[in-house]
Amino acid sequence: MSKKVINFWQDHSSNFLKMAFSHDRRESIENPDGYGKRTGDCGDTVEFFLTVFGGRIKSVSFKTNGCINTNACANTVAQLVEGKNLDDAWKITPDEIADYLETLPDENRHCAELAAGALYLALADIQNDSRTH
C-alpha cells in the first residue's frame, strides 16, 4: 500500500494560503456598528466587528479561536464584504467563500458556514441598530 503524500504548501491555492496566514484583520474594536459571534459544532468561534459609513461596510475585523481553515474563511469574508453595501454583503454565501479559497477541504466546509453565519449576525445587528440608519 502506498500512502498519499500531502504537501500542505503545494496542495493549497495562493488565495487559501494568504487568507489562512493573514492576521492583519484580527482585532476586536470597541463600539462597532455591527457585531456577530457564532460558535460551530466543532468548537471554533468567529466574531465579526463591522463599521459602516454611507451605507457601505467601511471596515471589517474579526477574532477567532479556530483552526487554520476557520481563519481562512473569516479572512475571506472580511476581504469579500469590505467596501460593499449592506444588501450585497447579505449575498455572501459559504459557497462563495469556498470558491474564493479554491482549496478549502470538503471536510472543513463547516468553517465557511460558520464564518458566513457570524457575518449574517453582524449584519442583522446593524439593521437592528437605529444609530446606523
Steps between C-alpha positions, in 0.01 A plus 500: 500500500628841414417800709393824339757764576339826602697817437303772673674786318452354154156352556342839578429798278675830553164649607460235770855546628470879510167489685612222736812678618397865489444658841467869409123505558507302824392751762196594696377858488296688754153617402474345153193576292447127464612208712438131444633195682441138414641175634490188287444140601877451468558753781649773279367853555501795260419857602460780244523873569363721221507876459270669250516837330263625232321167476823311425712277716800718575703248696486138610697335774460168672613273778505123488625220717467259211718293276688623195196428281278716719756780487510472121121520478473798738770687308320423176174643634685817602659523155171443318279741697722798573383790284172333404158640575298313758266333250796353309665386822189292579559310174834351611453123530707210630533387136648836402745479790609149401522598132726793585732277703500236224653227718294501820477130588146359470516377859557861609212658309333558836765770557357699208151452641620617842661816358195582286272449800703739715490755217121472475470562875717813469291624208180437695649695790552797265140481377368482856702804613322825422829697532623366164193606297 
